[in-house]
């Protein structure tokens, strides 16, 4: 397990550090005059939806890209500023891992409540349901077991993946959280409320049962 988590720590650092590794479209806000390969991905999506009209895609966020983003924002009732941020990515159906992390962190310290699914109190699956819906409009099943039935299994979790645990050691999944990078996950703990924990800790490591991706 320690070797696995070491790999996950490295992957988490790459995912969150744009200097160490290339971030995927949706992880960073793109603005006019930006030059980045993500701009070309953005243009391709906008072109597919009829907004980007230039004859080819490029790495430069110029007037054609700005105009395309503004048209999309107008059509979707968004603030029209020509900047491609979370609301634009949502409108394009792009999953933002950082949006999930940002939403998850908002509720640090929220008390645990059995059956809770609002900021007044969360249980573990209620917390995941709430943050995935708010951040990316992803509708997860309500229970840990049903959440696990969906999604794609991954060998090592990346930021935004859900990690699962067998708390009671009886072979049944009973707890889950969202991986936030650097070997850590956030979850609604029955003893601490919404908190951040280390996957490689003496408590969580032997109870870890894998991860799944939901995008």
Secondary structure, DSSP 8 states (H G I E B T S, - for coil): -HHHHHHHHHHHHHHH-TTTS---TTSS-B-TT-B-HHHHHHHHHHHHTT---SSS--SB--HHHHHHHHHHHHHTT---SS-B-HHHHHHHT---HHHHHHHHHTTTT--B-TT-EETTEE-HHHHHHHHHHHHH-----SSHHHHHHSSEEESS--TT-EEEE-SSSSS---EEEEEEETTEEEEEETTTEEEEEETTSTTTGGGEEEEEE--
